[in-house]
Amino acid sequence: MRPFRVGIAAILCLAAGRAFALPIEDVKILNDRAPDCSSLESIVATVTRGCKTDDQRVIALYNFCRYDHYHHAYPNEPDGISALKLINVYGWALCGGQHTVMAALWEAAGYPWRYRGWSSPGHTTVEVFYGGRWHYLDTFLKFYAWMPDPQSPGGRTIASQEDIKANPLLVTDGFQMDQARKVCYHSDNRFDYVGEKVHWTAPAFMVCGDTLPGVLSGVRSSRNAGSPRGWGGIRFDDPGYSTSVDLAPGYALTLDWDRIDDAFYFRGRNQGAYHSCGDKDYRNCPAIGPLLEPYHELRAERTWSNGTLVFRPDFRNDAFLAGLRQVDNVAYRDGGLHPQDSSRPGIAVVEMSSPYVVAKAAGKIASDDARVEVSGDLKSWKPADLANLTPAVAGMYRYHVRITFRKPVTAVELTSVVQHNQEALPYLAPGRNRITVTAANPETLGNNRLVVTYAYCLGQRDRTPEDVFDQDAEIARAHYASWSKTPVVVQRTMDRFPATFEIPVPTPKGKQPVYPRMLFLRREVLSPGQEPMAVPATPTTPEVGADEVLATLPEPWQIGTQPPPALPKRPTETEVRQPTKIGYVSKQGEVFDHHFVKWLKDDSDAWILLADFNAGNLPDLKSLASAKLVLFVEESHDRAPMQAAAAALQTPFEPGKPYDFAKLGGTLGWTIVAQGNGPGDLFVPPRRYEIDVTRAVRGWCRGEPFHGLAVRIVPNRGVDDGWTVRFTPPKENPLELRIERYTDR
């Protein structure tokens, strides 16, 4: 950003010989618990801090990108949008834009990259190169897969698309679907009990509803798209954009963690951005979920955010004049601005500039004859309505207001409502936060003061992760969590830099930590005697009370970077339960003693297998190790594999009677039944497949009603290539339920 300038005429007519403070440039506020989003390099440095391997670094950057932006139609500006601007100003894009940001961060970290385009489904992805091979991470689908690699730390590395194409088992066997939460986990790293504790930090994948078969289909259609420095209007670079915040006396920049409903800038659109998937992308995610759940109640976690840049100088002294962009024929006296030469008007030019795009603007001037004009380049000026500057300045990052007057000006207030991405702000985290404030030219502050204000609401969770798991709750949807309605305001005044201070964010003893609900972050430069802007509560110096502790949560960017926890070696026993009754029924009401399982693509008819099991004498929750529905298949379709799933029944069934398919409950789990040789060519012995139904059995252990299970086909083009497929269980012993329990309790 260019520095402000004061005209020579003003210096000559104002307090001759006095030194005027220039604006203080690049006023930066950093928290050691949050990323520094002022540059791509600073993001890489702060997000990958503590990472020791390449896999860890790229996962950390993947986690950051998942937090910083969500999927929505591309934002656009006439000359395109750089990765850094998308991170700080917008926070949304489609697949090519999201992956451009990640590729730009990879480049800043020193890694080569390449784009790869899919045709089935249409999708733009990127891969990163290290360790002599390519690696695929997808922030749009929320996906990456591990593969064995004896040359890599821990004996594994992130797979490329070619690796997945050559070995689909990296996906089909490498992941397990949690049907109740509608997310996937790595098969060896799931949200489940590990000993007496729940492993709640297991990374979640495909959290917006995309599918693993879709990944397999995509990588089969993937092609190399080269290494351009941008995609879809989002590009790596923009030399003209800076995140520098420059403030002179009388200026204040407030950045909120909330929005004003009509204060958005989305060029060419009459509706602001929002995540069409709602809260799917974070409510089960241990990396970004805890950061976002404080705003769930406000519905402000996946939209745009607003703030205000205000110029409201204190007219009791002339310190603010040094912050004016230009002045001509201006003298300060008697608490106002006057024309120095009464035969011609005075002119004062105010610059309104920030790293954030203007959504709305207005102003007020106390003067009997002031005339206002606006310019974006200090060359062409247009008359403007001071009460509504929005039509003249929306979409700008810098504009100038020229005030021409013959009679005294005794007050000026200009306000830009800016749009920014709250995910790029230095939030506070539970525990201890060390805040550092720096400036590029601290000596120019002079006799003025910089005031930094944080406002936030403390929170807590009343249940442990084990309670959350046992109740089938989601780990980051504010379940059992609450936040105070009374804000905490921390305000620090400083006159030299760098300045540091600490903000402890405590948790009541016996409760679980959550991130505070941030309200706003403000920086303002005050002239001598000027008071800070109003705050929602009396500023305090927060302390940790006798009934509080400084509990912390795991570093969000490190989620998924560590090997999965080793399961304790506990003795178990497995009980095999045979069905107490079975039945085959069709959607049209047919019933059979024995039949194939099939589901037509147009949903007009289907044939399913129903089974009931004895739900008595189940283990207690802490003793349940796993539960698998074992499906046996004696023949299957000869054109493609197929997706077979288990579903809960909402009402009981009777063998030999039709069943209402509207009473089929949600899918509990699924498996891929391999392609066979068609009818009559039987597998001897029948092929064996497992479907994880642990969550359903855990519900029965809690006393939830059990009415039986259904086995069905799930039509999925990514698996069956569009064929209408079928398989046939053997008439005798078509399936069984295997319940594994710990015996050391």
Residue pairs with C-beta under 8 A, 6 or more apart in sequence:
1 25
1 242
1 244
1 246
1 353
1 355
1 398
3 22
3 23
3 25
3 246
4 22
4 23
4 246
4 248
4 322
4 323
4 324
4 325
4 351
5 325
5 326
6 20
6 321
6 322
6 324
6 326
6 327
7 326
7 327
7 328
9 327
9 328
9 329
9 330
9 340
10 321
10 324
10 327
10 328
10 330
11 20
13 329
13 330
13 331
13 340
14 318
14 321
14 330
14 331
14 332
15 318
19 446
20 319
20 321
20 322
20 446
21 248
21 249
21 319
21 322
21 444
21 445
21 446
21 447
21 448
22 248
22 322
22 441
22 444
23 246
23 247
23 248
23 251
23 322
23 323
23 444
23 525
24 246
24 247
24 248
24 439
24 440
24 441
24 442
24 444
24 445
24 448
24 450
24 525
25 244
25 246
25 439
25 440
25 441
25 444
26 244
26 245
26 246
26 438
26 439
26 440
27 245
27 246
27 247
27 437
27 438
27 439
27 450
27 523
28 36
28 38
28 245
28 437
28 438
28 439
29 426
29 435
29 436
29 437
29 452
29 521
29 523
30 36
30 426
30 435
30 436
30 437
30 438
31 426
31 427
31 428
31 429
31 433
31 434
31 435
31 436
32 433
32 434
32 436
33 427
33 428
33 429
33 431
33 433
33 434
34 46
34 425
34 426
34 427
34 428
34 429
35 42
35 43
35 46
35 47
35 64
35 424
35 426
35 557
36 42
36 43
36 45
36 46
36 426
37 43
37 68
37 87
37 88
37 243
37 424
37 425
38 243
38 244
39 84
39 243
40 83
40 84
40 104
40 105
40 107
40 108
41 108
43 61
43 64
43 87
43 105
43 108
44 61
44 105
44 108
44 109
47 60
47 61
47 63
47 64
47 557
48 56
48 57
48 60
48 61
48 109
48 557
50 555
50 558
51 57
51 60
51 558
51 561
52 153
53 152
53 153
53 154
54 111
54 130
54 131
55 135
55 152
55 153
55 157
55 158
55 561
56 558
56 561
57 109
58 106
58 109
58 111
58 128
58 130
58 135
58 137
58 158
59 137
59 144
59 158
59 560
59 561
60 557
60 558
60 561
61 102
61 105
61 106
61 109
61 557
62 102
62 137
62 139
62 144
63 287
63 288
63 556
63 557
63 558
63 559
63 560
64 105
64 557
65 98
65 101
65 102
65 105
65 139
66 139
66 142
66 281
66 285
66 287
66 288
67 287
67 288
67 291
67 292
67 423
67 556
68 87
68 91
68 101
68 421
68 423
68 424
69 86
69 87
69 90
69 91
69 92
69 93
69 98
69 101
69 139
69 421
69 423
70 91
70 92
70 275
70 277
70 281
70 302
71 92
71 93
71 94
71 95
71 98
71 140
71 208
71 275
71 276
71 277
72 92
72 93
72 94
72 273
72 274
72 275
72 276
73 92
73 94
73 269
73 273
74 93
74 94
74 97
74 232
74 233
74 234
75 81
75 86
75 90
75 92
75 93
75 233
75 266
75 267
75 273
76 233
76 267
76 268
77 267
77 395
79 238
80 230
80 233
80 234
80 235
80 238
81 89
81 90
81 97
81 233
81 234
81 235
81 238
82 234
82 235
82 236
82 237
82 238
82 241
83 100
83 101
83 104
83 105
83 234
83 235
83 236
84 104
84 238
84 241
84 243
85 238
85 241
86 93
86 97
86 101
86 234
87 101
87 421
87 424
88 243
88 355
88 356
88 420
88 421
88 424
89 355
89 356
89 357
89 419
89 420
89 421
90 273
90 304
90 419
90 421
91 273
91 304
91 421
91 422
91 423
91 424
92 273
92 275
93 100
93 101
93 232
93 234
94 140
94 232
95 123
95 124
95 125
95 140
96 115
96 124
96 231
96 232
96 234
97 231
97 232
97 233
97 234
98 139
98 140
99 115
99 124
99 125
99 126
99 138
99 139
99 140
99 231
100 126
100 230
100 231
100 232
100 234
100 235
100 236
101 234
102 126
102 137
102 139
103 113
103 115
103 126
103 128
103 236
104 236
106 112
106 113
106 126
106 128
107 113
107 236
111 128
111 129
111 130
112 128
112 129
112 227
113 126
113 127
113 128
113 129
113 227
114 126
114 127
114 129
114 134
114 224
114 225
114 226
114 227
115 124
115 125
115 126
115 224
115 225
115 226
115 227
115 228
115 231
116 124
116 125
116 126
116 127
116 136
116 161
116 222
116 223
116 224
116 225
117 123
117 124
117 125
117 222
117 223
117 225
118 124
118 125
118 218
118 219
118 221
118 222
119 221
119 223
120 217
120 218
120 220
120 221
121 214
121 217
121 218
123 140
123 141
123 218
124 225
124 231
124 232
125 136
125 138
125 140
125 161
125 218
125 222
127 134
127 135
127 136
127 160
127 161
128 134
128 135
128 137
129 135
131 149
131 151
131 152
131 157
133 157
133 160
134 160
134 161
134 162
135 144
135 157
135 158
135 159
135 160
136 144
136 145
136 158
136 159
136 160
136 161
136 164
136 219
137 143
137 144
137 158
138 144
138 215
141 206
141 208
141 210
141 214
141 215
142 204
142 205
142 206
142 207
142 208
142 210
142 281
142 285
143 205
143 206
143 210
143 215
144 158
144 159
144 205
145 158
145 159
145 164
145 170
145 171
145 174
145 175
146 156
146 157
146 158
146 159
146 170
146 174
146 186
147 156
147 157
147 158
147 159
147 163
147 167
147 170
148 155
148 156
149 155
149 156
149 157
154 563
159 170
161 218
161 219
161 222
162 219
163 170
164 170
164 171
164 215
164 216
164 219
165 219
165 220
165 222
168 216
171 212
171 215
171 216
172 212
172 216
172 672
173 187
174 186
174 187
175 184
175 185
175 186
175 187
175 205
175 212
176 184
176 185
176 186
176 187
176 190
176 669
176 692
177 183
177 184
177 212
177 669
177 670
178 184
178 185
178 190
178 191
178 284
178 695
179 666
179 667
179 668
179 669
179 670
179 695
180 472
180 666
180 668
180 695
181 191
181 204
181 284
181 474
182 207
182 209
182 280
182 284
183 204
183 205
183 206
183 207
183 284
183 285
184 204
184 205
184 206
184 212
185 191
185 202
185 203
185 204
185 205
186 202
186 203
186 205
186 564
188 564
189 199
189 202
189 203
189 560
189 564
189 565
190 199
190 202
191 198
191 199
191 200
191 202
191 204
191 284
191 286
191 469
191 475
192 198
192 199
192 202
192 469
192 694
193 199
193 466
193 469
193 622
194 565
194 567
194 568
195 567
195 568
195 570
196 466
196 622
197 465
197 466
198 465
198 466
198 468
198 469
199 564
199 565
200 286
200 465
200 468
200 469
200 475
201 286
201 554
201 559
202 286
202 564
203 285
203 286
203 287
203 559
203 560
204 284
204 285
204 286
206 212
207 280
207 281
207 282
207 284
207 285
208 277
208 280
208 281
209 277
209 280
211 716
211 718
212 718
213 643
213 716
213 717
213 718
213 719
214 718
215 718
216 718
216 719
217 717
217 718
229 235
229 236
229 237
230 236
241 355
241 397
242 355
243 355
244 355
244 440
245 253
245 354
245 355
245 523
246 353
247 253
247 450
247 523
247 524
247 525
248 320
248 322
248 323
248 324
248 525
249 313
249 314
249 319
249 320
249 322
249 323
249 448
249 525
249 526
249 527
249 530
250 311
250 312
250 313
250 314
250 319
250 320
250 323
250 525
250 527
250 530
251 309
251 310
251 311
251 323
251 524
251 525
252 308
252 309
252 310
252 312
252 522
252 523
252 524
252 525
252 533
253 307
253 308
253 309
253 310
253 354
253 522
253 523
253 524
254 307
254 308
254 310
254 520
254 521
254 522
254 533
255 305
255 307
255 356
255 420
255 422
255 425
255 520
255 521
255 522
256 305
256 306
256 307
256 422
256 519
256 520
257 295
257 300
257 305
257 422
257 425
257 427
257 517
257 518
257 519
257 520
258 295
258 298
258 300
258 305
258 306
258 422
258 519
259 272
259 300
259 303
259 304
259 305
259 306
260 306
260 359
260 360
260 417
261 272
262 360
263 306
263 359
263 360
263 417
263 419
264 272
264 273
264 304
264 359
264 419
265 357
265 358
265 359
265 394
265 395
265 419
266 272
266 273
266 304
267 395
272 303
272 304
273 303
273 304
274 302
274 303
275 281
275 302
275 303
278 302
279 292
279 296
279 301
279 302
279 477
281 288
281 302
282 288
282 289
282 291
282 292
282 293
282 301
282 302
282 476
283 289
283 293
283 296
283 474
283 475
283 476
283 477
284 474
284 475
284 476
284 477
285 475
285 476
286 475
286 476
286 554
286 559
287 556
287 557
287 559
287 560
288 476
288 556
289 475
289 476
289 477
290 475
290 476
290 514
290 515
290 553
290 556
291 423
291 427
291 515
291 556
292 301
292 302
292 476
293 301
293 476
293 477
293 478
293 481
293 514
293 515
294 457
294 459
294 478
294 483
294 514
294 515
294 516
294 517
294 518
295 301
295 517
296 477
296 478
297 478
297 483
300 422
304 419
304 420
304 421
305 419
305 420
305 421
305 422
306 359
306 417
306 418
306 419
306 420
307 356
307 417
307 418
307 420
307 520
308 415
308 416
308 417
308 418
309 352
309 353
309 354
309 356
309 415
309 416
309 418
310 413
310 414
310 415
310 416
310 533
311 323
311 350
311 352
311 412
311 413
311 414
311 415
312 412
312 413
312 414
313 319
313 320
313 323
313 412
313 527
314 320
314 526
314 527
314 529
314 530
315 335
315 336
315 410
315 411
316 335
316 529
316 530
317 527
317 528
317 529
318 332
319 446
319 447
319 448
319 527
319 528
320 527
321 327
321 330
321 332
323 525
324 348
324 349
324 350
324 351
325 349
325 350
325 351
325 378
325 400
326 347
326 348
326 349
326 378
327 346
327 347
327 348
327 349
328 346
328 347
329 339
329 340
329 341
329 344
329 345
329 346
329 347
330 337
330 338
330 339
330 340
330 346
330 347
330 348
331 337
331 338
331 339
331 340
331 346
332 338
334 408
335 410
336 408
336 409
336 410
337 346
337 348
337 405
337 408
337 409
337 410
338 346
338 408
339 345
339 346
339 405
339 406
340 346
342 406
345 404
345 405
345 406
346 404
346 405
346 406
346 409
347 402
347 403
347 404
348 402
348 403
348 405
348 409
349 378
349 400
349 401
349 402
349 403
350 400
350 401
350 403
350 412
350 414
351 398
351 399
351 400
352 358
352 361
352 393
352 398
352 399
352 400
352 401
352 414
352 416
353 397
353 398
353 399
354 397
354 416
354 418
355 397
355 420
356 397
356 418
356 419
356 420
357 395
357 396
357 397
357 418
357 419
358 393
358 394
358 395
358 396
358 397
358 399
358 416
358 417
358 418
358 419
359 390
359 394
359 417
359 418
359 419
360 390
360 394
360 416
360 417
361 389
361 390
361 392
361 393
361 394
361 399
361 414
361 415
361 416
361 417
362 386
362 387
362 388
362 389
362 390
362 414
362 415
363 372
363 386
363 387
363 389
363 401
363 412
363 413
363 414
363 415
364 386
364 411
364 412
364 413
365 372
365 386
365 403
365 409
365 411
365 412
365 413
366 409
366 410
366 411
366 412
367 403
367 405
367 407
367 408
367 409
367 410
368 407
369 405
369 406
369 407
370 403
370 404
370 405
370 407
370 409
371 383
371 403
371 404
371 405
372 383
372 384
372 386
372 401
372 402
372 403
372 404
373 381
373 382
373 383
373 384
373 401
373 402
373 404
374 381
374 382
374 384
374 389
374 392
374 393
374 399
374 400
374 401
374 402
375 381
375 382
375 399
375 400
375 402
376 393
376 396
376 398
376 399
376 400
378 400
381 402
382 392
384 392
384 401
389 401
392 399
393 399
393 416
401 414
403 409
403 412
422 518
425 518
425 521
426 435
426 521
427 515
427 516
427 518
428 454
428 456
428 503
428 505
428 515
428 516
428 518
429 505
429 515
429 552
429 553
430 505
430 506
430 507
430 513
430 514
430 515
430 516
430 550
430 551
430 552
430 553
431 504
431 505
431 513
431 550
431 551
431 552
431 553
432 502
432 503
432 504
432 505
432 550
433 502
433 503
433 504
433 505
434 500
434 501
434 502
435 452
435 454
435 492
435 500
435 501
435 502
435 503
436 498
436 499
436 500
437 450
437 452
437 492
437 494
437 497
437 498
437 499
437 500
438 497
438 498
439 445
439 450
439 497
442 496
442 497
445 495
445 496
445 525
447 527
447 528
448 495
448 525
448 526
448 527
448 528
449 493
449 494
449 495
449 525
449 526
450 493
450 494
450 495
450 523
450 524
450 525
450 526
451 491
451 492
451 493
451 494
451 522
451 523
451 524
451 525
451 526
451 532
452 491
452 492
452 494
452 521
452 522
452 523
453 489
453 490
453 491
453 492
453 520
453 521
453 522
453 523
453 524
453 532
453 533
453 535
453 539
454 489
454 490
454 491
454 503
454 518
454 520
454 521
455 487
455 488
455 489
455 490
455 518
455 519
455 520
455 521
455 522
455 535
455 536
455 537
456 487
456 488
456 505
456 516
456 517
456 518
456 519
457 483
457 484
457 485
457 486
457 487
457 488
457 516
457 517
457 519
458 483
458 484
458 488
458 505
458 506
458 516
459 481
459 482
459 483
459 484
459 514
459 515
459 516
459 517
460 481
460 482
460 507
460 508
460 511
460 512
460 513
460 514
461 480
461 481
461 511
461 512
461 513
461 514
462 480
462 481
462 482
462 511
462 512
463 471
463 473
463 479
463 480
463 512
464 512
465 475
465 512
467 473
467 480
468 474
468 475
468 479
468 480
470 621
470 698
470 702
471 479
472 695
472 698
472 699
473 479
473 480
481 514
483 514
483 516
483 517
486 537
487 519
487 536
487 537
488 516
488 537
488 540
488 542
489 535
489 536
489 537
489 538
489 539
489 540
490 503
490 539
490 540
490 541
490 542
491 532
491 535
491 539
492 499
492 501
503 542
504 542
504 543
504 544
504 550
505 516
505 542
505 550
506 542
506 544
506 545
506 548
506 549
506 550
506 551
507 513
507 514
507 548
507 549
507 550
507 551
508 547
508 548
508 549
509 547
509 548
509 549
512 551
513 551
513 552
513 553
514 553
515 553
519 536
522 533
524 532
524 533
526 532
544 550
570 625
570 742
570 743
570 744
571 742
571 743
571 744
572 625
572 740
572 741
572 742
572 743
573 740
573 741
573 743
574 738
574 739
574 740
574 741
575 738
575 739
575 740
575 741
576 736
576 737
576 738
577 613
577 614
577 736
577 737
577 738
577 739
578 613
578 733
578 736
578 737
579 611
579 612
579 613
579 734
579 735
579 736
579 737
580 612
580 613
580 614
581 611
581 612
581 653
581 655
582 609
582 610
582 611
582 612
582 655
582 734
582 735
583 591
583 592
583 609
583 610
583 653
583 654
583 655
583 656
583 657
583 659
584 591
584 592
584 593
584 594
584 595
584 607
584 608
584 609
584 610
585 591
585 592
585 607
585 608
585 610
585 653
585 658
585 659
586 592
586 605
586 606
586 607
586 608
587 604
587 605
587 606
587 607
587 661
588 605
589 658
590 607
590 658
591 655
591 656
591 657
591 658
592 607
593 731
594 731
595 607
595 609
595 728
596 607
596 726
596 727
596 728
597 607
597 608
597 609
597 644
597 711
597 712
597 713
597 726
597 727
597 728
597 729
598 606
598 607
598 713
598 724
598 725
598 726
599 606
599 607
599 608
599 712
599 713
599 714
599 715
599 724
600 606
600 715
600 724
601 715
601 722
601 724
606 661
606 712
606 713
607 726
608 661
608 664
608 710
608 711
608 712
609 710
609 711
609 712
609 729
609 734
609 735
610 649
610 653
610 655
610 659
610 708
610 709
610 710
611 708
611 709
611 710
611 711
611 734
611 735
612 652
612 653
612 707
612 708
612 709
613 706
613 708
613 709
613 737
615 700
615 706
618 624
618 697
618 700
618 701
618 739
619 701
619 739
619 741
619 742
620 701
620 745
621 698
621 701
621 702
622 742
622 745
623 741
623 742
623 745
624 694
624 697
624 698
624 701
624 739
624 740
624 741
624 742
625 740
625 741
625 742
626 692
626 694
626 739
626 740
627 692
627 693
627 694
627 696
627 697
627 698
627 737
627 738
627 739
627 740
628 690
628 691
628 692
628 693
628 694
628 737
628 738
628 740
629 646
629 669
629 690
629 691
629 692
629 693
629 709
629 711
629 735
629 736
629 737
629 738
630 688
630 689
630 690
630 691
630 735
630 736
630 737
630 738
631 644
631 671
631 673
631 688
631 689
631 690
631 691
631 711
631 729
631 734
631 735
632 686
632 687
632 688
632 689
632 729
632 730
632 733
632 734
632 735
633 673
633 676
633 683
633 686
633 687
633 689
633 727
633 728
633 729
634 682
634 683
634 686
634 687
634 728
634 729
634 730
635 676
635 677
635 678
635 679
635 680
635 681
635 682
635 683
635 727
635 728
636 642
636 673
636 674
636 675
636 676
636 687
636 725
636 726
636 727
636 728
637 675
637 676
637 678
637 723
637 725
637 726
637 727
638 675
638 676
638 677
638 678
638 681
639 675
639 721
639 723
639 725
640 675
640 719
640 720
640 721
640 723
640 725
641 672
641 673
641 674
641 675
641 719
641 720
641 725
642 672
642 673
642 713
642 719
642 720
642 725
642 726
642 727
643 670
643 671
643 672
643 673
643 713
643 714
643 715
643 716
643 719
643 720
644 670
644 671
644 672
644 673
644 689
644 691
644 711
644 712
644 713
644 714
644 727
645 667
645 668
645 669
645 670
645 671
645 691
645 711
645 712
645 713
645 714
646 667
646 668
646 669
646 670
646 691
646 693
646 696
646 709
646 710
646 711
647 664
647 665
647 666
647 667
647 668
647 709
647 710
647 711
647 712
648 665
648 666
648 668
648 696
648 707
648 708
648 709
648 710
649 659
649 663
649 664
649 665
649 707
649 708
649 709
649 710
650 663
650 664
650 665
650 707
651 660
651 663
651 707
652 707
652 708
653 659
653 707
653 708
664 710
664 712
667 714
668 691
668 692
668 693
668 695
668 696
668 709
669 691
669 692
669 693
670 691
670 714
671 689
671 690
671 691
672 719
673 687
673 689
673 727
674 687
676 683
676 727
679 728
686 729
686 730
693 709
693 737
696 706
696 709
697 739
699 706
700 706
711 729
711 735
713 725
713 726
713 727
715 724
729 735
